[in-house]
Amino acid sequence: MAKKKRFIKTYSQDMGSTIILVDRETGVNYIFSSSGYAGGMTVLLGKDGKPVITPVTEE
């Protein structure tokens, strides 16, 4: 039985150097950005300063 991936990519920009990932267990969105050999990931925040949450649906 194959294990389901925890994170799914929902958005990509600039040839994949900026992506948004959604945690399928919690619905929390993360933004990842890279340039050259450097990169970083953090929680994506809305204008109210709270984490962006995508409703989790079972597939």
C-alpha positions in Angstrom: 0.0 0.0 0.0 1.4 3.4 -1.0 1.7 6.1 1.6 -0.1 9.3 0.7 2.1 12.4 0.3 1.7 14.8 3.2 2.4 18.0 1.2 0.9 19.0 -2.1 2.1 21.8 -4.4 -0.7 24.2 -5.1 1.1 27.1 -6.7 4.4 27.7 -8.6 5.9 30.9 -9.9 9.2 31.9 -11.7 10.1 28.5 -13.0 9.5 26.8 -9.6 11.7 29.2 -7.5 8.6 30.2 -5.4 6.0 27.5 -4.5 3.1 27.2 -2.1 2.7 23.8 -0.3 -0.4 22.7 1.7 0.0 20.2 4.6 -2.8 17.6 3.8 -3.1 16.8 7.5 -3.6 20.3 8.9 -4.4 22.5 5.9 -1.7 25.0 6.8 -0.1 26.7 3.8 3.7 27.2 3.5 5.6 29.3 1.0 9.0 28.2 -0.2 11.4 30.4 -2.2 14.8 29.6 -3.6 17.6 31.5 -5.4 20.8 29.8 -6.5 22.0 27.6 -3.6 19.9 29.3 -0.9 16.2 28.8 0.0 13.7 29.1 2.8 10.3 28.1 3.9 7.8 29.7 6.2 4.1 29.6 7.1 2.0 31.7 4.7 0.2 34.5 6.6 -3.0 36.3 5.6 -3.5 40.0 5.9 -4.8 39.5 9.5 -1.5 37.9 10.5 -2.9 34.4 10.9 -1.8 31.3 9.0 -3.6 30.7 5.7 -5.6 27.4 6.1 -7.0 25.4 3.2 -9.9 23.1 4.1 -8.6 19.5 4.1 -10.7 17.0 2.0 -10.1 13.3 2.0 -9.6 11.8 -1.4 
